Amino acid sequence: MKRNEIVLAGLLSVAILAAMPGLAAGEMAVATGYSEAKDATQAGQEAAQKAKAALKGAGAKVVLVFDSVGGGQAAKQKILDAVAKEFDASIIYGCSAYNAITIETVSASVGVLALGGDIEVEASLAPLVKGANGKNDYEACGRKIGQGLKDAASRSKGAGKLLVLIGDCHVPSNDLLTKGVCSVLGEKFPIGGGAAMGGLTYCKGKVVPRSNLGLLISGDFKVNPSLMNSPSKNSMDQVNVAAAAFKKAVADDKDKLIMVFAFECGGRRGQMGADRPKELDLMKAVSGKAPIFGFYGSGEIGRNDSKSAPRGVGFHISVCAISRN
């Protein structure tokens, strides 16, 4: 792939900046915001303003937006435009969802995560392509994402790495996408993410249909994953799986936690029904005051543990706990 092709595919390099106000050297800044409003502009504005205020003057290097606002692509763009009034559009990414998840709620219409501090972030976007059989070639899409991030993965500062992989990859295609990425970056490269509900991906403040996105976050941190499910249709069994996944990922690092990503199945969301808020209570009981961020989607990507290869699955919860070394 030529260098200019990588750039056109959506590769983003963010330079390391000096330590942000109120942050020690090497520290990551994390802020979340949410809204439960139904209007796209209002929801995007509310969530973005909360996230920006929570940064307390630290600059954002990447902003993730997950949402369940109706109205199709036009409404999604209104959300992104509203978020871009608070953050530079060039660092805004994300995808559509059944609901966004934050530490405040599992029913957000829009969730915004802003990350800053002493981290590096690189992004690679890969539109879906057709294979020889005329079907979408998700492995090729994954390889393109991997190629776009290969240099960054090898030169990035710090031992900590997490590739957030999201987009138009409904289960079981999410597993093919993941295999494509790992064929370039390595069999056990740390990956967590999920498939967009409705298949809409957001890149540099724009809605980009029929695409998948890899965001590589690197720095001086540790990532501990878990990937769990339950065959039970009982709502509280599904709730308790989330608690177990958080316990496994957080382990003994509660006092060192920076944040926790949670990527969940929309099917689990439906089975929990009215009990769904209880899973957030149990999550917070494990992770304390550390920010939680993620979404309910159409397939999950993650690892059973730090020694396992990532895979794309359905009806699971994928957890990535990020803590200080």
C-alpha positions as CSV (number, residue, x, y, z in Angstrom):
1,M,0.0,0.0,0.0
2,K,1.4,3.4,-0.9
3,R,1.8,6.0,1.8
4,N,-0.8,8.4,0.3
5,E,-3.3,5.4,0.2
6,I,-2.8,4.9,3.9
7,V,-3.5,8.6,4.5
8,L,-6.7,8.4,2.3
9,A,-7.7,5.3,4.2
10,G,-8.0,7.4,7.3
11,L,-4.6,7.1,9.1
12,L,-4.3,9.7,11.9
13,S,-1.1,10.5,13.8
14,V,-1.4,12.4,17.0
15,A,1.9,13.7,18.3
16,I,2.8,13.4,22.0
17,L,2.2,16.7,23.8
18,A,3.7,18.0,27.0
19,A,1.9,16.9,30.2
20,M,-1.6,18.4,30.4
21,P,-2.7,20.7,33.2
22,G,-3.2,18.7,36.4
23,L,-1.7,15.5,34.9
24,A,1.6,13.9,35.9
25,A,4.0,12.9,33.2
26,G,2.9,9.7,31.5
27,E,-0.6,10.0,32.7
28,M,-3.8,9.5,30.6
29,A,-6.7,12.0,30.8
30,V,-10.1,10.3,30.6
31,A,-13.5,12.1,30.5
32,T,-17.0,10.9,29.6
33,G,-20.2,12.6,28.9
34,Y,-23.7,11.4,28.1
35,S,-27.2,12.5,27.1
36,E,-30.6,10.8,27.0
37,A,-32.1,13.4,24.8
38,K,-33.8,12.2,21.6
39,D,-33.0,15.2,19.5
40,A,-29.7,14.6,17.7
41,T,-28.2,18.1,18.1
42,Q,-29.2,18.4,21.7
43,A,-27.9,15.0,22.6
44,G,-24.6,15.5,20.9
45,Q,-24.1,18.9,22.5
46,E,-25.0,17.8,26.0
47,A,-22.7,14.8,25.9
48,A,-19.8,16.7,24.4
49,Q,-20.1,19.6,26.9
50,K,-20.1,17.2,29.8
51,A,-17.0,15.4,28.5
52,K,-15.2,18.6,27.8
53,A,-15.9,19.9,31.3
54,A,-14.7,16.7,32.9
55,L,-11.4,17.0,31.1
56,K,-10.7,20.1,33.3
57,G,-8.5,21.8,30.8
58,A,-6.6,18.8,29.5
59,G,-6.6,18.6,25.7
60,A,-8.3,15.7,23.9
61,K,-6.3,13.6,21.5
62,V,-9.2,11.4,20.4
63,V,-12.9,11.5,21.0
64,L,-15.2,8.5,20.7
65,V,-19.0,8.9,20.0
66,F,-21.5,6.1,20.3
67,D,-25.2,6.8,19.9
68,S,-28.7,5.3,19.4
69,V,-30.4,8.5,18.1
70,G,-32.9,7.7,15.3
71,G,-33.2,9.5,12.0
72,G,-30.5,7.7,9.9
73,Q,-27.3,9.1,8.6
74,A,-28.5,12.7,8.6
75,A,-29.3,12.6,12.3
76,K,-25.9,10.9,13.1
77,Q,-24.1,13.8,11.3
78,K,-26.0,16.3,13.4
79,I,-24.7,14.6,16.5
80,L,-21.1,14.7,15.2
81,D,-21.5,18.3,14.1
82,A,-22.6,19.2,17.6
83,V,-19.7,17.3,19.2
84,A,-17.4,19.2,16.8
85,K,-18.4,22.4,18.4
86,E,-16.6,21.3,21.5
87,F,-13.8,19.2,20.0
88,D,-11.8,19.3,16.8
89,A,-13.7,17.3,14.1
90,S,-10.4,15.6,13.0
91,I,-10.2,13.6,16.2
92,I,-13.9,12.5,16.4
93,Y,-14.6,8.8,15.8
94,G,-17.2,6.2,16.7
95,C,-20.2,4.3,15.5
96,S,-24.0,3.8,15.8
97,A,-25.3,1.6,18.7
98,Y,-28.4,0.3,20.5
99,N,-27.4,2.5,23.4
100,A,-24.2,4.0,24.6
101,I,-22.8,3.0,28.1
102,T,-21.2,5.4,30.5
103,I,-20.6,5.2,34.3
104,E,-23.9,7.2,34.7
105,T,-26.2,5.1,32.6
106,V,-26.7,2.1,30.3
107,S,-29.4,4.0,28.3
108,A,-27.6,6.9,26.8
109,S,-28.8,8.2,23.4
110,V,-25.3,9.6,23.0
111,G,-22.1,8.8,24.8
112,V,-18.8,10.7,24.4
113,L,-15.4,9.7,25.5
114,A,-12.4,12.1,25.4
115,L,-8.9,10.8,25.9
116,G,-5.8,13.0,26.3
117,G,-2.6,13.2,28.3
118,D,0.6,11.3,27.5
119,I,-0.8,8.8,25.0
120,E,-0.5,8.2,21.2
121,V,-3.5,7.6,19.0
122,E,-3.5,6.3,15.5
123,A,-6.6,5.5,13.4
124,S,-7.0,3.4,10.2
125,L,-10.3,3.3,8.3
126,A,-11.1,0.5,5.8
127,P,-14.2,0.6,3.6
128,L,-15.7,-2.8,2.9
129,V,-14.5,-4.4,-0.4
130,K,-15.9,-7.4,-2.4
131,G,-14.0,-10.6,-2.6
132,A,-13.8,-13.0,-5.5
133,N,-17.1,-14.6,-4.5
134,G,-18.9,-11.2,-4.7
135,K,-19.4,-11.1,-0.9
136,N,-17.9,-8.5,1.5
137,D,-14.3,-9.5,2.3
138,Y,-14.0,-8.7,6.0
139,E,-10.5,-10.3,6.3
140,A,-9.2,-8.0,3.6
141,C,-10.8,-5.1,5.4
142,G,-9.0,-6.2,8.6
143,R,-5.7,-6.5,6.8
144,K,-6.0,-3.0,5.5
145,I,-6.6,-1.7,9.0
146,G,-3.6,-3.7,10.3
147,Q,-1.4,-2.4,7.5
148,G,-2.5,1.2,8.3
149,L,-1.5,0.7,12.0
150,K,1.6,-1.5,11.6
151,D,4.2,1.2,11.8
152,A,2.5,2.9,14.7
153,A,2.2,-0.4,16.6
154,S,5.9,-1.0,16.3
155,R,7.1,2.5,17.2
156,S,4.5,3.5,19.8
157,K,5.7,4.8,23.2
158,G,5.1,2.7,26.3
159,A,4.2,-0.9,26.7
160,G,0.5,-0.4,26.8
161,K,-1.5,-0.9,23.6
162,L,-5.2,-1.3,22.9
163,L,-6.8,-1.5,19.4
164,V,-10.4,-0.4,19.6
165,L,-12.0,-2.1,16.5
166,I,-15.5,-1.0,15.6
167,G,-17.8,-0.6,12.5
168,D,-19.9,-2.4,10.0
169,C,-19.1,-6.0,11.0
170,H,-22.2,-7.8,12.3
171,V,-21.4,-11.1,13.9
172,P,-20.0,-13.5,12.6
173,S,-18.2,-11.1,10.2
174,N,-16.5,-9.5,13.2
175,D,-14.4,-12.6,13.7
176,L,-13.2,-12.4,10.1
177,L,-12.4,-8.8,10.5
178,T,-10.4,-9.5,13.6
179,K,-8.5,-12.3,12.0
180,G,-7.5,-10.0,9.2
181,V,-6.1,-7.4,11.6
182,C,-4.3,-10.1,13.6
183,S,-2.7,-11.5,10.4
184,V,-0.8,-8.3,10.2
185,L,-0.3,-7.2,13.8
186,G,0.1,-10.5,15.4
187,E,-2.1,-13.4,16.6
188,K,-2.5,-12.1,20.1
189,F,-2.6,-8.4,19.5
190,P,-4.7,-6.6,22.2
191,I,-8.1,-5.8,20.5
192,G,-11.5,-4.9,22.0
193,G,-14.6,-3.5,20.3
194,G,-17.9,-4.3,18.7
195,A,-20.1,-4.1,15.6
196,A,-22.2,-1.0,15.0
197,M,-26.0,-1.3,15.2
198,G,-27.1,-0.2,11.7
199,G,-23.5,-0.4,10.4
200,L,-22.6,3.4,10.5
201,T,-19.0,4.3,11.3
202,Y,-17.8,7.7,12.2
203,C,-14.4,9.0,11.1
204,K,-12.9,12.5,11.5
205,G,-16.3,13.9,12.4
206,K,-18.1,12.4,9.4
207,V,-20.5,9.5,9.0
208,V,-18.8,6.8,6.8
209,P,-21.1,3.9,5.9
210,R,-19.9,0.4,5.0
211,S,-16.6,0.8,6.8
212,N,-14.6,-0.5,9.7
213,L,-12.3,1.5,11.9
214,G,-9.3,0.6,14.1
215,L,-8.1,3.1,16.8
216,L,-4.8,2.2,18.3
217,I,-4.2,3.8,21.8
218,S,-0.7,3.5,23.2
219,G,1.0,4.7,26.3
220,D,2.3,3.8,29.8
221,F,-0.6,1.6,30.9
222,K,-1.7,-2.0,31.3
223,V,-4.8,-3.6,29.6
224,N,-6.5,-6.6,31.2
225,P,-9.4,-8.1,29.1
226,S,-12.2,-10.5,29.6
227,L,-14.8,-12.0,27.3
228,M,-17.9,-13.8,28.8
229,N,-21.4,-14.9,28.0
230,S,-24.2,-17.0,29.5
231,P,-26.5,-19.4,27.7
232,S,-29.3,-18.6,30.1
233,K,-32.2,-16.5,29.0
234,N,-32.8,-15.3,32.6
235,S,-32.3,-11.6,32.9
236,M,-30.4,-11.7,36.2
237,D,-28.1,-14.4,34.8
238,Q,-27.2,-11.9,32.0
239,V,-26.7,-9.1,34.6
240,N,-24.4,-11.3,36.6
241,V,-22.2,-12.2,33.6
242,A,-21.3,-8.5,33.3
243,A,-20.3,-8.4,37.0
244,A,-18.1,-11.5,36.5
245,A,-16.5,-10.1,33.4
246,F,-15.6,-6.9,35.2
247,K,-14.2,-8.8,38.2
248,K,-12.0,-10.8,35.9
249,A,-10.7,-7.8,34.0
250,V,-10.3,-5.4,36.9
251,A,-8.8,-8.2,39.2
252,D,-6.6,-6.6,41.8
253,D,-6.1,-3.3,39.9
254,K,-9.2,-1.4,41.3
255,D,-6.9,1.2,43.0
256,K,-4.9,1.7,39.7
257,L,-7.8,1.8,37.3
258,I,-7.8,4.5,34.7
259,M,-11.0,3.5,32.8
260,V,-13.0,0.4,31.6
261,F,-14.3,-0.2,28.1
262,A,-17.4,-2.4,27.9
263,F,-18.7,-3.7,24.5
264,E,-21.9,-5.6,24.9
265,C,-24.4,-7.5,22.8
266,G,-27.7,-5.9,21.8
267,G,-29.3,-9.4,22.4
268,R,-28.1,-9.3,26.0
269,R,-29.5,-5.9,26.3
270,G,-32.9,-7.2,25.3
271,Q,-32.8,-10.2,27.6
272,M,-31.9,-8.1,30.7
273,G,-35.0,-5.9,30.1
274,A,-36.0,-3.9,33.2
275,D,-33.0,-5.4,35.1
276,R,-30.5,-3.8,32.8
277,P,-29.6,-0.9,35.1
278,K,-28.6,-3.5,37.7
279,E,-25.6,-4.6,35.6
280,L,-24.2,-1.0,35.8
281,D,-24.6,-1.1,39.6
282,L,-22.6,-4.3,39.7
283,M,-20.0,-3.0,37.2
284,K,-19.4,0.1,39.4
285,A,-19.2,-2.0,42.5
286,V,-16.2,-3.7,40.9
287,S,-14.5,-0.7,39.2
288,G,-15.3,2.1,41.7
289,K,-15.2,5.6,40.4
290,A,-13.2,4.8,37.2
291,P,-15.0,5.9,34.0
292,I,-16.9,3.3,32.1
293,F,-17.5,3.6,28.4
294,G,-18.9,1.5,25.6
295,F,-22.0,0.4,23.8
296,Y,-24.5,-2.3,23.0
297,G,-23.9,-3.5,19.4
298,S,-24.3,-6.3,16.9
299,G,-21.3,-8.4,17.9
300,E,-18.4,-8.1,20.3
301,I,-14.6,-8.4,19.8
302,G,-12.3,-9.2,22.7
303,R,-10.1,-11.7,24.5
304,N,-10.7,-14.2,27.3
305,D,-7.5,-13.0,29.0
306,S,-4.3,-11.3,28.2
307,K,-2.7,-14.5,26.9
308,S,-5.6,-15.3,24.4
309,A,-6.1,-14.3,20.8
310,P,-8.9,-11.8,20.2
311,R,-12.0,-13.1,18.4
312,G,-15.3,-11.8,17.2
313,V,-18.4,-13.3,18.9
314,G,-22.0,-12.7,19.6
315,F,-24.1,-12.5,22.8
316,H,-21.1,-11.7,24.9
317,I,-19.7,-8.8,26.9
318,S,-16.1,-7.7,26.1
319,V,-14.3,-5.8,28.8
320,C,-11.0,-4.0,28.6
321,A,-9.8,-2.6,31.9
322,I,-7.0,0.0,31.5
323,S,-4.9,0.6,34.6
324,R,-1.6,2.3,35.6
325,N,1.5,0.2,35.5
